[in-house]
């Protein structure tokens, strides 16, 4: 995968650069910062954040062109839809007398 914004993911030369020096590479630092921004954007805007924790960075990059982004098709189909289906199924189950209260969708997706 190539991406000019992230210098095609070139982080060094395996023949002369040490892996322990990767965090000091400006391109690595930019990717990490953008991933963190994307996770924070999800935390602030998505009711499903507690289910996925901010998504899959590579899916954000492929779908939105940046790690610093939010919702993707992958997100909608594998996290949101799946969560909604499970919660809908749970809502249809009869409550047992031993349960104190039903859990709302908002509580699960906080």
N, C-alpha and C positions, 0 to 999 in steps of 0.2 A: 504494500500500500504506500502510495506517495502522497505527501501533503506539504505544500510549500509553506504553510503557516508554521509547521513544526519541522521544517528543514528535512523533510522526507524521513524523519525519525532517526537521523544519523546522530549518534551520541558519542562517537569516538572511533578509535582504531584499536581493534583487539590485539594487534601486534605490539602496540606501544603504550596504550592507556590501561590503567588499572581499574577494575570494576569498582573498587572502593572510592574512586574519584568521580564516579558517575553523578552523584548528587551535586557536585560543583559545576557540572556542565550546564551552560545557560539554556540549552534546548531542553534538557531533562527538567530543569527547574521550571521552565515555562509550561511544559506538559503537566507536571505535578500541580502547579498553581491553578491551571485551567481545570484540571480534574476536581480539585477542591472547590473551586468556584461553582462548577456544575453540580456538585453534591449539595452545596449550600443553597443553590437556586432551587433544587428539588425539595430540600427541607422546608424552604419558605413557601413554596407554591403547590405542593402536591399532597393530597390527602392520603396517598398510598405510601408515603415515605417510610413509615414504620415497617412496611412489608419488604421493601427492597433496599432501603438505605442509600438511595441516590442513583441507583441504576448501574448499568454497565458502560464504562467510559468508551470502549471501542464502538459500541452501538450508537452512542451519542455522536461520536466523530463521524461514523459512516452515514448516519441519517441526517445530521444537522451541520456537519462540516467543522465542528468544534467540540472539544471536551467540555467547554464552558457553555453548556446548554442543558435543556431539560427533556421533556417527554419525547419518546420515539415510538415507532410502530411496534418494535420488540417489547417495549414497556407496556403499551396498551394491550397487546395480545397475551403476554406471558405473566404479567404482574397484575394489572388492573382487572382484566377480564377474569382471570383465574380467581382472584380475591373476591370479586363480585359473585361468581358462581358458587364458591364455597360459602360465602355469607348468606346468599339466597337459600341455599340448601339448609343451612343451620337454622335460618328463620322459619323454615317449614317444619322443623322437628318439634314435636310436642314438648312443652316444658315439663320436667319432672318436679314433683313436690319438693325434692331435696335441693333443687337449685334455688338460689336466692333471687336472681333476676336475670333477665335476658341481656345479653351484651349487644349494644347498638353498633351499627356499621361505623359510625363516627368514632366510637371508642376503639374499635379494632384498627382503624386506619389513621389513628393519630400519630 
